[in-house]
Structures are given as C-alpha cells and as structure tokens.
C-alpha cells in the first residue's frame, strides 16, 4: 500500500482523498491549514489520516512529507514551489494541478536531478486536455492546427456573467490576466488573455472561447516546429468575455485582483449543478489526405459512491489520481520531469479513475 499525502481538503483535495482511499491501494493523509475541510474528510472519507498545517511552512511540509511515497498538491498555486522543493528533499513523488506557467517552470527546474517523478499540471486543463490533444496529434503524418478548449460552466446560468463559482477564485482570475502561450505559423509566441474570441457549439451548448493562460501545459514546447497553429482557450457562455474586459481593464481590477476575488465570492454564488465541456480538434495530413479529428465531451455533476460531486471536482480529481495510479503501476517514468504528453490516452481512459472521462 502506497502512502500518499494530499495537500488541500477543499473541493478537489477531498475528492482525491475519497477516490484514493476507497481504492484500497493507498494510505491517505489529508492536510489543510483550515479545520473545516478536514472535518468534512473525517466525516465522509473514513480511514484518511488528517493533519492541520500551513502550506507555506517548510518545517510543517517536511513533517507531513516524511515517509510518504507521493504528494498531490491541491494547494494554492503560489505555494507549489516550496512544496515541490520539500518533496524533492524528502524523496517523494510530486504531482500538482497548477495552471500557472511561472510556477510550473520552477517545478520543472526542481525536477532536474530528482530521484522521484515531478508531474505538474495534471488535472483537467492543463492535464487531460493535453493528453487528449497529444493523442489526436499522433494520428497525423503532418499536423496543421491543434485547438484545445475547456469550459467549467453552470448547468443553469442566471446572472449577467452566466457564470457560477466552481473552483479556485484566485486561479480563475489568474488565468484571465496572465499572458498565454501558443504556436502561430510555426513560431512559439505569447498572446494576450481574453483575446481571439470565437463562437462554437458543443452538444447543444452555444459557447464562446477566448485566450486564457496555462491550459497548454508543455504541449507548445513539445510540438514547436511540428505544428502550424496550436492554442488553448477557455469556453464560457456568450457575453462573459466582454464583462471580464470591462472589469479587468476598463475598471482596473487587473491591478486589484484580490479585491476582484472578494467581489466574485461576494456576488457570484457557487453551484453544485455544473458541467465541464471539453473540445479538442486537430487538422492535418494522413496518407496524403487532409483530415480533421475531434474529441468532444460534456461531463456533468453526479453521485459517485453515494456522495454528490461537481463536474469540475470529477474531471480534476480523476485527472490527477489517474496519473498517480499509472505512476504506481510503472507506466510512467519514476524520476525527473514527466510531461502530460508522456501519459498514454488509452491507458488513462482505461484507468479506474480516468474512466470518469470515458
């Protein structure tokens, strides 16, 4: 039985604890700075050991990581460099969910010379969307355009933004503000967030998509020189992007992100009735033919093991726990930096946790 510590007992961390503990193959420790999340885990996931500790306290991280096989960080993205540093010192496999590009580069640097695996960005986007995109791209002799699109959406939007809070508010605002990586005409470039607006239909949903940061993961570097155009965009209901531009740029909240976060948490209700839309399209040449191949799916909130889970919980937690499971099975490199592109799509979908995407 592998000993795993999960940092964070919020929405994603508690589902990771639930999936791993119920599998019977992991001894799970849940760690959070706040008692409320740990109380939920104690009540609903029997057998999980719970500890209270601050994620930015190096000594506390050393204590909780001692003797562990792996750590999954569901902590705020800015805490991950310290956590990764202490994981390397403890000889523990490291996985996280961050979409922040700068944080990921720090984790990649720490992975150099590590005796254990470092696998950042292995949730939904980046994470599964990268695995699916790489899988489609492998079916072509020559890749032209690869589009990655993900939307965490309410089932029943009722406000002007057509949005409810479903995950980290700080992470949400961060991806709306940071430069975005892309490949355009074969060149690796940085493009502004909230731009390059497009409209699309997925499974009857009328959506818009626009640039946001972090969702590309390492795929841009991997496909540089091999793809003509590659980009990642977030999908929302029509009109959402224009309101964001008003708030962030016209009203200046891009310089007051913590304040905007408070406004969102005060004014936008959370919802347990959500959906996650996933769309990947790849065009290119195969055996002399110009083809397009597409992966599209909408995942809904549902009951699992007698407990209600949101779609964003399911897709994010399934992403990181499936990668952890594949690491345990020896299907991924056991040391150094591991890319999402190294995770086989078929192995992921066949996995007991990855099946939630199937």
Secondary structure as the mmCIF struct_conf table of DSSP 4:
data_model
#
loop_
_struct_conf.conf_type_id
_struct_conf.id
_struct_conf.beg_label_comp_id
_struct_conf.beg_label_asym_id
_struct_conf.beg_label_seq_id
_struct_conf.end_label_comp_id
_struct_conf.end_label_asym_id
_struct_conf.end_label_seq_id
STRN STRN1 UNK A 2 UNK A 7
BEND BEND1 UNK A 10 UNK A 10
HELX_RH_AL_P HELX_RH_AL_P1 UNK A 11 UNK A 23
BEND BEND2 UNK A 24 UNK A 25
STRN STRN2 UNK A 26 UNK A 32
BEND BEND3 UNK A 33 UNK A 34
HELX_RH_AL_P HELX_RH_AL_P2 UNK A 35 UNK A 44
BEND BEND4 UNK A 45 UNK A 45
TURN_TY1_P TURN_TY1_P1 UNK A 46 UNK A 47
STRN STRN3 UNK A 49 UNK A 52
TURN_TY1_P TURN_TY1_P2 UNK A 55 UNK A 56
HELX_RH_AL_P HELX_RH_AL_P3 UNK A 58 UNK A 65
TURN_TY1_P TURN_TY1_P3 UNK A 66 UNK A 67
BEND BEND5 UNK A 69 UNK A 69
STRN STRN4 UNK A 70 UNK A 73
BEND BEND6 UNK A 75 UNK A 75
HELX_RH_3T_P HELX_RH_3T_P1 UNK A 77 UNK A 79
HELX_RH_AL_P HELX_RH_AL_P4 UNK A 80 UNK A 90
TURN_TY1_P TURN_TY1_P4 UNK A 91 UNK A 91
STRN STRN5 UNK A 93 UNK A 96
HELX_RH_AL_P HELX_RH_AL_P5 UNK A 101 UNK A 111
TURN_TY1_P TURN_TY1_P5 UNK A 112 UNK A 113
BEND BEND7 UNK A 115 UNK A 116
STRN STRN6 UNK A 117 UNK A 119
BEND BEND8 UNK A 121 UNK A 121
STRN STRN7 UNK A 123 UNK A 123
TURN_TY1_P TURN_TY1_P6 UNK A 124 UNK A 126
STRN STRN8 UNK A 127 UNK A 127
HELX_RH_AL_P HELX_RH_AL_P6 UNK A 128 UNK A 137
TURN_TY1_P TURN_TY1_P7 UNK A 138 UNK A 139
BEND BEND9 UNK A 141 UNK A 141
STRN STRN9 UNK A 142 UNK A 154
BEND BEND10 UNK A 155 UNK A 156
BEND BEND11 UNK A 159 UNK A 159
TURN_TY1_P TURN_TY1_P8 UNK A 160 UNK A 161
STRN STRN10 UNK A 165 UNK A 165
BEND BEND12 UNK A 167 UNK A 167
HELX_RH_AL_P HELX_RH_AL_P7 UNK A 169 UNK A 177
BEND BEND13 UNK A 178 UNK A 178
STRN STRN11 UNK A 180 UNK A 184
TURN_TY1_P TURN_TY1_P9 UNK A 185 UNK A 186
STRN STRN12 UNK A 187 UNK A 191
TURN_TY1_P TURN_TY1_P10 UNK A 193 UNK A 194
BEND BEND14 UNK A 196 UNK A 196
STRN STRN13 UNK A 198 UNK A 202
TURN_TY1_P TURN_TY1_P11 UNK A 203 UNK A 204
STRN STRN14 UNK A 205 UNK A 211
BEND BEND15 UNK A 213 UNK A 214
TURN_TY1_P TURN_TY1_P12 UNK A 215 UNK A 218
HELX_RH_AL_P HELX_RH_AL_P8 UNK A 219 UNK A 223
TURN_TY1_P TURN_TY1_P13 UNK A 224 UNK A 226
STRN STRN15 UNK A 227 UNK A 237
TURN_TY1_P TURN_TY1_P14 UNK A 238 UNK A 239
HELX_RH_AL_P HELX_RH_AL_P9 UNK A 240 UNK A 245
HELX_RH_PI_P HELX_RH_PI_P1 UNK A 246 UNK A 250
BEND BEND16 UNK A 251 UNK A 251
HELX_RH_3T_P HELX_RH_3T_P2 UNK A 253 UNK A 255
HELX_RH_AL_P HELX_RH_AL_P10 UNK A 257 UNK A 267
BEND BEND17 UNK A 268 UNK A 268
STRN STRN16 UNK A 270 UNK A 270
BEND BEND18 UNK A 272 UNK A 273
STRN STRN17 UNK A 274 UNK A 286
TURN_TY1_P TURN_TY1_P15 UNK A 287 UNK A 288
STRN STRN18 UNK A 289 UNK A 300
STRN STRN19 UNK A 302 UNK A 304
TURN_TY1_P TURN_TY1_P16 UNK A 305 UNK A 306
STRN STRN20 UNK A 307 UNK A 309
HELX_RH_AL_P HELX_RH_AL_P11 UNK A 311 UNK A 328
TURN_TY1_P TURN_TY1_P17 UNK A 329 UNK A 330
BEND BEND19 UNK A 332 UNK A 332
BEND BEND20 UNK A 334 UNK A 335
STRN STRN21 UNK A 336 UNK A 337
HELX_RH_3T_P HELX_RH_3T_P3 UNK A 340 UNK A 342
BEND BEND21 UNK A 343 UNK A 343
HELX_RH_AL_P HELX_RH_AL_P12 UNK A 345 UNK A 350
BEND BEND22 UNK A 351 UNK A 351
TURN_TY1_P TURN_TY1_P18 UNK A 352 UNK A 353
HELX_RH_3T_P HELX_RH_3T_P4 UNK A 354 UNK A 357
#
